[in-house]
Amino acid sequence: MEFDRLFESVLDKAKEFIEFVTKRAAGAAKIQKSAEAKGGYSTLTAIHFAAKVKPYADVKKWSEKEGRDAYLKTKATEAYNKLSDIDALSQREFQHYTGVLEAYGESYLKSIKPNSIKL
Protein backbone atom coordinates (compact mmCIF):
# COMPACT_ATOMS: atom_id res chain seq x y z
CA MET A 1 0.00 0.00 0.00
CA GLU A 2 2.78 2.45 0.90
CA PHE A 3 4.63 1.62 -2.31
CA ASP A 4 1.47 2.32 -4.33
CA ARG A 5 1.15 5.79 -2.78
CA LEU A 6 4.81 6.54 -3.36
CA PHE A 7 4.59 5.36 -6.97
CA GLU A 8 1.44 7.43 -7.51
CA SER A 9 3.21 10.50 -6.10
CA VAL A 10 6.18 10.05 -8.44
CA LEU A 11 3.85 9.70 -11.43
CA ASP A 12 1.92 12.82 -10.43
CA LYS A 13 5.14 14.84 -10.18
CA ALA A 14 6.29 13.59 -13.59
CA LYS A 15 2.93 14.50 -15.16
CA GLU A 16 3.03 17.94 -13.53
CA PHE A 17 6.55 18.55 -14.83
CA ILE A 18 5.61 17.57 -18.39
CA GLU A 19 2.48 19.72 -18.21
CA PHE A 20 4.59 22.68 -17.03
CA VAL A 21 7.04 22.32 -19.93
CA THR A 22 4.26 21.77 -22.47
CA LYS A 23 2.37 24.88 -21.39
CA ARG A 24 5.50 27.01 -21.25
CA ALA A 25 6.45 25.87 -24.76
CA ALA A 26 2.97 26.67 -26.09
CA GLY A 27 3.07 30.11 -24.47
CA ALA A 28 6.48 30.83 -25.97
CA ALA A 29 5.27 29.80 -29.44
CA LYS A 30 2.24 32.08 -29.13
CA ILE A 31 4.35 35.08 -28.11
CA GLN A 32 6.88 34.35 -30.88
CA LYS A 33 4.14 34.30 -33.51
CA SER A 34 2.60 37.53 -32.23
CA ALA A 35 5.97 39.31 -32.12
CA GLU A 36 6.86 38.15 -35.63
CA ALA A 37 3.58 39.58 -36.92
CA LYS A 38 4.37 42.98 -35.38
CA GLY A 39 7.88 43.12 -36.84
CA GLY A 40 10.23 46.02 -36.13
CA TYR A 41 11.67 45.99 -32.65
CA SER A 42 9.36 43.12 -31.75
CA THR A 43 11.68 40.97 -33.84
CA LEU A 44 13.99 40.77 -30.80
CA THR A 45 11.10 39.37 -28.76
CA ALA A 46 10.39 36.84 -31.51
CA ILE A 47 14.04 35.74 -31.50
CA HIS A 48 13.97 35.37 -27.71
CA PHE A 49 10.88 33.17 -27.70
CA ALA A 50 11.90 31.19 -30.80
CA ALA A 51 15.09 30.21 -28.96
CA LYS A 52 12.98 28.33 -26.40
CA VAL A 53 11.58 25.80 -28.88
CA LYS A 54 14.60 23.48 -28.95
CA PRO A 55 15.32 23.60 -25.19
CA TYR A 56 11.70 22.82 -24.28
CA ALA A 57 11.68 19.87 -26.70
CA ASP A 58 14.96 18.71 -25.14
CA VAL A 59 13.54 19.08 -21.63
CA LYS A 60 10.56 16.90 -22.57
CA LYS A 61 12.96 14.16 -23.74
CA TRP A 62 14.73 14.32 -20.38
CA SER A 63 11.54 14.54 -18.29
CA GLU A 64 11.80 10.99 -16.95
CA LYS A 65 15.49 10.22 -17.42
CA GLU A 66 18.04 9.64 -14.71
CA GLY A 67 20.29 12.66 -14.30
CA ARG A 68 17.66 15.13 -15.53
CA ASP A 69 18.44 17.81 -12.95
CA ALA A 70 22.18 17.74 -13.57
CA TYR A 71 21.60 17.89 -17.32
CA LEU A 72 19.19 20.85 -17.08
CA LYS A 73 21.54 22.73 -14.77
CA THR A 74 24.44 22.14 -17.15
CA LYS A 75 22.45 23.44 -20.13
CA ALA A 76 21.31 26.53 -18.19
CA THR A 77 24.88 27.18 -17.07
CA GLU A 78 26.16 26.90 -20.65
CA ALA A 79 23.69 29.59 -21.77
CA TYR A 80 24.57 31.74 -18.75
CA ASN A 81 28.26 31.48 -19.60
CA LYS A 82 27.61 32.57 -23.19
CA LEU A 83 25.88 35.67 -21.81
CA SER A 84 28.80 36.48 -19.52
CA ASP A 85 30.77 38.00 -22.40
CA ILE A 86 28.03 40.45 -23.34
CA ASP A 87 30.33 42.73 -25.33
CA ALA A 88 30.98 39.92 -27.81
CA LEU A 89 27.26 39.33 -28.48
CA SER A 90 24.95 40.78 -31.07
CA GLN A 91 21.36 41.70 -30.17
CA ARG A 92 20.21 38.47 -31.84
CA GLU A 93 22.67 36.34 -29.88
CA PHE A 94 21.73 38.05 -26.63
CA GLN A 95 18.03 37.40 -27.18
CA HIS A 96 18.72 33.82 -28.24
CA TYR A 97 20.82 32.92 -25.21
CA THR A 98 18.47 34.60 -22.73
CA GLY A 99 15.64 32.52 -24.21
CA VAL A 100 17.67 29.33 -23.92
CA LEU A 101 18.68 30.22 -20.35
CA GLU A 102 15.07 30.86 -19.37
CA ALA A 103 13.79 27.59 -20.82
CA TYR A 104 16.45 25.39 -19.22
CA GLY A 105 16.66 27.45 -16.04
CA GLU A 106 12.96 27.52 -15.26
CA SER A 107 12.68 23.80 -16.08
CA TYR A 108 15.57 23.03 -13.74
CA LEU A 109 14.02 25.09 -10.95
CA LYS A 110 10.60 23.48 -11.50
CA SER A 111 12.29 20.10 -11.18
CA ILE A 112 14.22 20.78 -7.98
CA LYS A 113 11.67 23.12 -6.37
CA PRO A 114 8.31 21.96 -7.77
CA ASN A 115 6.26 24.02 -5.33
CA SER A 116 8.20 27.28 -5.65
CA ILE A 117 5.57 28.75 -7.99
CA LYS A 118 2.70 29.99 -5.91
CA LEU A 119 -0.24 30.40 -8.26
N, CA, C and O of each residue as an XYZ file, in Angstrom:
476
protein
N       0.817     -1.188      0.000
C       0.000      0.000      0.000
C       0.872      1.268      0.000
O       0.608      2.201     -0.759
N       1.887      1.300      0.833
C       2.783      2.454      0.902
C       3.519      2.648     -0.424
O       3.687      3.775     -0.890
N       3.953      1.542     -1.026
C       4.627      1.617     -2.313
C       3.700      2.211     -3.371
O       4.125      3.028     -4.187
N       2.444      1.803     -3.354
C       1.475      2.323     -4.330
C       1.324      3.836     -4.211
O       1.261      4.538     -5.220
N       1.266      4.334     -2.986
C       1.149      5.787     -2.781
C       2.406      6.514     -3.246
O       2.323      7.571     -3.872
N       3.549      5.952     -2.944
C       4.813      6.544     -3.358
C       4.908      6.566     -4.885
O       5.291      7.576     -5.474
N       4.560      5.453     -5.514
C       4.590      5.355     -6.970
C       3.632      6.360     -7.597
O       3.971      7.018     -8.580
N       2.443      6.474     -7.031
C       1.444      7.435     -7.513
C       1.965      8.866     -7.402
O       1.749      9.680     -8.299
N       2.642      9.167     -6.315
C       3.205     10.499     -6.102
C       4.273     10.822     -7.146
O       4.314     11.933     -7.674
N       5.128      9.859     -7.438
C       6.181     10.048     -8.439
C       5.558     10.283     -9.814
O       6.009     11.150    -10.561
N       4.528      9.516    -10.145
C       3.845      9.701    -11.429
C       3.187     11.064    -11.520
O       3.246     11.713    -12.564
N       2.565     11.505    -10.443
C       1.917     12.819    -10.435
C       2.938     13.933    -10.657
O       2.677     14.878    -11.401
N       4.092     13.823    -10.018
C       5.137     14.837    -10.183
C       5.672     14.848    -11.607
O       5.953     15.912    -12.158
N       5.816     13.666    -12.206
C       6.289     13.590    -13.594
C       5.267     14.218    -14.538
O       5.635     14.964    -15.446
N       3.986     13.920    -14.327
C       2.926     14.498    -15.162
C       2.893     16.017    -15.005
O       2.730     16.741    -15.988
N       3.044     16.495    -13.787
C       3.031     17.936    -13.528
C       4.212     18.622    -14.220
O       4.065     19.710    -14.776
N       5.370     17.987    -14.183
C       6.551     18.554    -14.827
C       6.347     18.648    -16.340
O       6.635     19.681    -16.945
N       5.853     17.577    -16.946
C       5.607     17.567    -18.389
C       4.546     18.595    -18.762
O       4.668     19.268    -19.785
N       3.512     18.722    -17.944
C       2.478     19.724    -18.205
C       3.073     21.140    -18.151
O       2.755     21.981    -18.991
N       3.923     21.393    -17.173
C       4.589     22.684    -17.035
C       5.374     23.019    -18.304
O       5.226     24.106    -18.862
N       6.201     22.089    -18.752
C       7.043     22.322    -19.926
C       6.182     22.492    -21.176
O       6.460     23.356    -22.007
N       5.155     21.686    -21.310
C       4.259     21.766    -22.471
C       3.568     23.127    -22.535
O       3.500     23.744    -23.598
N       3.062     23.583    -21.410
C       2.367     24.876    -21.385
C       3.327     26.044    -21.599
O       2.978     27.017    -22.269
N       4.510     25.956    -21.045
C       5.501     27.015    -21.245
C       5.918     27.071    -22.713
O       6.088     28.156    -23.268
N       6.082     25.914    -23.342
C       6.448     25.867    -24.762
C       5.336     26.466    -25.627
O       5.608     27.223    -26.559
N       4.100     26.127    -25.318
C       2.967     26.668    -26.087
C       2.872     28.184    -25.922
O       2.596     28.900    -26.884
N       3.097     28.662    -24.719
C       3.071     30.109    -24.469
C       4.174     30.828    -25.224
O       3.958     31.907    -25.776
N       5.348     30.232    -25.246
C       6.475     30.832    -25.969
C       6.182     30.887    -27.468
O       6.482     31.885    -28.123
N       5.600     29.826    -28.008
C       5.272     29.804    -29.442
C       4.238     30.867    -29.783
O       4.317     31.501    -30.835
N       3.276     31.059    -28.902
C       2.235     32.075    -29.125
C       2.842     33.484    -29.138
O       2.521     34.297    -30.005
N       3.709     33.759    -28.181
C       4.348     35.078    -28.107
C       5.267     35.288    -29.309
O       5.314     36.382    -29.871
N       5.994     34.248    -29.702
C       6.876     34.348    -30.876
C       6.069     34.731    -32.110
O       6.447     35.643    -32.845
N       4.974     34.046    -32.334
C       4.142     34.304    -33.514
C       3.604     35.734    -33.502
O       3.617     36.416    -34.527
N       3.140     36.176    -32.357
C       2.600     37.534    -32.227
C       3.685     38.583    -32.489
O       3.442     39.572    -33.181
N       4.868     38.366    -31.942
C       5.971     39.309    -32.119
C       6.443     39.345    -33.571
O       6.774     40.411    -34.091
N       6.474     38.193    -34.221
C       6.861     38.154    -35.635
C       5.883     38.952    -36.482
O       6.288     39.640    -37.418
N       4.607     38.865    -36.161
C       3.583     39.584    -36.918
C       3.740     41.095    -36.774
O       3.458     41.840    -37.712
N       4.184     41.547    -35.615
C       4.366     42.983    -35.379
C       5.599     43.513    -36.105
O       5.597     44.642    -36.595
N       6.652     42.697    -36.174
C       7.885     43.121    -36.838
C       8.591     44.225    -36.080
O       8.328     44.439    -34.897
N       9.484     44.923    -36.752
C      10.231     46.016    -36.130
C      11.019     45.543    -34.917
O      11.667     44.497    -34.936
N      10.942     46.340    -33.870
C      11.672     45.992    -32.648
C      11.130     44.733    -31.978
O      11.823     44.111    -31.171
N       9.925     44.363    -32.300
C       9.357     43.123    -31.754
C      10.091     41.889    -32.269
O       9.932     40.793    -31.732
N      10.893     42.074    -33.309
C      11.685     40.968    -33.840
C      12.605     40.399    -32.764
O      12.837     39.191    -32.720
N      13.128     41.263    -31.898
C      13.987     40.772    -30.799
C      13.205     39.864    -29.864
O      13.731     38.858    -29.390
N      11.961     40.212    -29.598
C      11.096     39.366    -28.760
C      10.854     38.033    -29.457
O      10.886     36.980    -28.819
N      10.613     38.079    -30.758
C      10.390     36.843    -31.515
C      11.617     35.936    -31.448
O      11.488     34.724    -31.278
N      12.799     36.521    -31.580
C      14.044     35.742    -31.502
C      14.173     35.094    -30.128
O      14.525     33.920    -30.015
N      13.887     35.863    -29.094
C      13.973     35.370    -27.713
C      13.073     34.151    -27.501
O      13.506     33.135    -26.956
N      11.829     34.263    -27.932
C      10.881     33.174    -27.700
C      11.081     32.005    -28.661
O      10.787     30.862    -28.308
N      11.575     32.272    -29.866
C      11.896     31.188    -30.803
C      13.029     30.318    -30.260
O      13.074     29.114    -30.512
N      13.940     30.938    -29.516
C      15.086     30.211    -28.964
C      14.669     29.183    -27.919
O      15.465     28.314    -27.564
N      13.456     29.265    -27.427
C      12.983     28.334    -26.396
C      12.460     27.019    -26.970
O      12.314     26.039    -26.240
N      12.180     26.992    -28.265
C      11.585     25.802    -28.885
C      12.450     24.559    -28.667
O      11.975     23.550    -28.146
N      13.708     24.636    -29.065
C      14.602     23.477    -28.951
C      14.834     23.068    -27.482
O      14.742     21.881    -27.169
N      15.128     24.009    -26.583
C      15.320     23.600    -25.191
C      14.087     22.919    -24.579
O      14.218     21.913    -23.883
N      12.891     23.466    -24.838
C      11.697     22.824    -24.276
C      11.511     21.415    -24.829
O      11.131     20.510    -24.086
N      11.772     21.216    -26.116
C      11.683     19.871    -26.698
C      12.714     18.949    -26.043
O      12.427     17.784    -25.768
N      13.901     19.473    -25.800
C      14.961     18.714    -25.138
C      14.549     18.365    -23.710
O      14.753     17.238    -23.259
N      13.979     19.318    -23.013
C      13.543     19.084    -21.628
C      12.503     17.967    -21.588
O      12.547     17.116    -20.700
N      11.583     17.960    -22.526
C      10.564     16.898    -22.567
C      11.219     15.527    -22.717
O      10.788     14.562    -22.086
N      12.260     15.435    -23.551
C      12.962     14.158    -23.738
C      13.600     13.684    -22.436
O      13.686     12.485    -22.170
N      14.043     14.646    -21.631
C      14.732     14.319    -20.376
C      13.780     14.235    -19.188
O      14.228     14.006    -18.065
N      12.487     14.413    -19.404
C      11.544     14.540    -18.291
C      11.550     13.355    -17.335
O      11.297     13.526    -16.142
N      11.831     12.167    -17.834
C      11.800     10.995    -16.952
C      13.132     10.245    -16.919
O      13.187      9.099    -16.472
N      14.189     10.877    -17.385
C      15.488     10.219    -17.415
C      16.271     10.464    -16.128
O      16.114     11.484    -15.458
N      17.098      9.512    -15.820
C      18.042      9.636    -14.711
C      19.021     10.760    -15.046
O      19.484     10.863    -16.182
N      19.331     11.583    -14.082
C      20.288     12.660    -14.298
C      19.680     13.918    -14.898
O      20.404     14.814    -15.331
N      18.351     13.989    -14.926
C      17.664     15.134    -15.529
C      18.112     16.452    -14.915
O      18.452     17.386    -15.641
N      18.118     16.540    -13.602
C      18.443     17.810    -12.950
C      19.852     18.277    -13.279
O      20.066     19.455    -13.564
N      20.797     17.376    -13.243
C      22.182     17.735    -13.566
C      22.282     18.202    -15.015
O      22.986     19.167    -15.314
N      21.579     17.519    -15.911
C      21.601     17.893    -17.321
C      21.004     19.289    -17.521
O      21.595     20.120    -18.210
N      19.847     19.548    -16.927
C      19.193     20.846    -17.082
C      20.049     21.973    -16.513
O      20.140     23.050    -17.101
N      20.671     21.720    -15.374
C      21.536     22.732    -14.771
C      22.740     23.016    -15.666
O      23.141     24.169    -15.827
N      23.309     21.976    -16.241
C      24.443     22.142    -17.150
C      24.054     22.978    -18.359
O      24.796     23.877    -18.757
N      22.897     22.692    -18.945
C      22.451     23.441    -20.128
C      22.161     24.905    -19.773
O      22.486     25.803    -20.550
N      21.562     25.148    -18.626
C      21.305     26.527    -18.188
C      22.626     27.259    -17.950
O      22.769     28.423    -18.324
N      23.573     26.589    -17.338
C      24.882     27.182    -17.067
C      25.627     27.501    -18.358
O      26.296     28.531    -18.450
N      25.517     26.630    -19.351
C      26.158     26.898    -20.648
C      25.616     28.192    -21.254
O      26.383     29.019    -21.748
N      24.299     28.365    -21.215
C      23.694     29.587    -21.768
C      24.126     30.803    -20.945
O      24.439     31.856    -21.501
N      24.142     30.654    -19.633
C      24.569     31.743    -18.751
C      26.008     32.163    -19.074
O      26.325     33.351    -19.126
N      26.856     31.177    -19.286
C      28.258     31.478    -19.597
C      28.404     32.205    -20.931
O      29.266     33.071    -21.074
N      27.576     31.860    -21.894
C      27.609     32.568    -23.190
C      27.235     34.037    -22.989
O      27.779     34.916    -23.658
N      26.319     34.297    -22.080
C      25.878     35.666    -21.806
C      26.915     36.464    -21.017
O      26.866     37.694    -20.995
N      27.838     35.781    -20.380
C      28.801     36.475    -19.519
C      29.742     37.399    -20.297
O      30.284     38.347    -19.730
N      29.938     37.131    -21.577
C      30.774     38.004    -22.404
C      29.854     38.844    -23.283
O      29.860     38.718    -24.507
N      29.075     39.692    -22.650
C      28.026     40.448    -23.336
C      28.567     41.335    -24.453
O      27.883     41.543    -25.455
N      29.764     41.853    -24.300
C      30.332     42.728    -25.327
C      30.582     41.995    -26.651
O      30.647     42.625    -27.707
N      30.719     40.693    -26.596
C      30.980     39.915    -27.805
C      29.695     39.518    -28.532
O      29.750     38.979    -29.638
N      28.541     39.780    -27.918
C      27.264     39.326    -28.477
C      26.579     40.381    -29.337
O      26.719     41.583    -29.114
N      25.847     39.902    -30.309
C      24.952     40.780    -31.066
C      23.600     40.800    -30.331
O      23.382     40.026    -29.399
N      22.711     41.682    -30.756
C      21.359     41.700    -30.171
C      20.683     40.339    -30.362
O      20.051     39.820    -29.442
N      20.820     39.771    -31.555
C      20.210     38.466    -31.839
C      20.747     37.384    -30.901
O      19.982     36.606    -30.331
N      22.064     37.349    -30.751
C      22.674     36.337    -29.878
C      22.219     36.524    -28.434
O      21.915     35.554    -27.738
N      22.175     37.779    -27.993
C      21.734     38.050    -26.631
C      20.315     37.528    -26.410
O      20.052     36.834    -25.428
N      19.412     37.858    -27.313
C      18.030     37.399    -27.183
C      17.941     35.879    -27.246
O      17.170     35.266    -26.508
N      18.720     35.283    -28.114
C      18.720     33.825    -28.239
C      19.154     33.162    -26.930
O      18.462     32.288    -26.407
N      20.292     33.583    -26.415
C      20.819     32.920    -25.212
C      19.984     33.206    -23.964
O      19.911     32.363    -23.070
N      19.356     34.373    -23.887
C      18.466     34.603    -22.735
C      17.244     33.698    -22.829
O      16.750     33.222    -21.807
N      16.754     33.455    -24.035
C      15.639     32.522    -24.210
C      16.014     31.101    -23.817
O      15.260     30.416    -23.127
N      17.188     30.667    -24.264
C      17.671     29.328    -23.918
C      17.860     29.207    -22.407
O      17.458     28.214    -21.801
N      18.476     30.227    -21.802
C      18.683     30.223    -20.353
C      17.352     30.125    -19.611
O      17.222     29.345    -18.666
N      16.375     30.904    -20.030
C      15.069     30.858    -19.372
C      14.433     29.477    -19.464
O      13.931     28.956    -18.468
N      14.449     28.884    -20.647
C      13.795     27.588    -20.824
C      14.449     26.502    -19.962
O      13.764     25.772    -19.247
N      15.773     26.405    -20.036
C      16.450     25.390    -19.225
C      16.421     25.754    -17.738
O      16.220     24.888    -16.886
N      16.623     27.028    -17.435
C      16.662     27.452    -16.037
C      15.348     27.257    -15.316
O      15.322     26.733    -14.202
N      14.250     27.673    -15.939
C      12.960     27.516    -15.262
C      12.567     26.044    -15.170
O      11.899     25.645    -14.216
N      12.971     25.233    -16.147
C      12.685     23.796    -16.083
C      13.482     23.149    -14.954
O      12.966     22.311    -14.214
N      14.736     23.547    -14.835
C      15.570     23.034    -13.742
C      14.968     23.402    -12.386
O      14.854     22.555    -11.501
N      14.588     24.654    -12.233
C      14.018     25.092    -10.954
C      12.682     24.411    -10.668
O      12.390     24.085     -9.517
N      11.874     24.195    -11.693
C      10.604     23.480    -11.503
C      10.875     22.061    -11.039
O      10.128     21.511    -10.229
N      11.945     21.470    -11.552
C      12.287     20.104    -11.181
C      12.782     19.989     -9.741
O      12.383     19.079     -9.015
N      13.645     20.908     -9.332
C      14.219     20.781     -7.984
C      13.372     21.455     -6.910
O      13.478     21.117     -5.731
N      12.534     22.405     -7.312
C      11.666     23.123     -6.371
C      10.258     23.178     -6.960
O       9.782     24.252     -7.330
N       9.586     22.019     -7.050
C       8.311     21.963     -7.772
C       7.211     22.854     -7.193
O       6.274     23.217     -7.905
N       7.310     23.197     -5.957
C       6.255     24.020     -5.330
C       6.672     25.475     -5.147
O       6.054     26.202     -4.368
N       7.710     25.906     -5.853
C       8.200     27.279     -5.651
C       7.389     28.302     -6.442
O       7.605     29.505     -6.294
N       6.465     27.844     -7.275
C       5.565     28.750     -7.989
C       4.266     28.761     -7.213
O       3.562     27.752     -7.147
N       3.959     29.866     -6.644
C       2.698     29.988     -5.908
C       1.688     30.656     -6.808
O       1.720     31.872     -6.997
N       0.786     29.858     -7.368
C      -0.245     30.399     -8.258
C      -1.461     30.845     -7.475
O      -2.429     31.328     -8.061
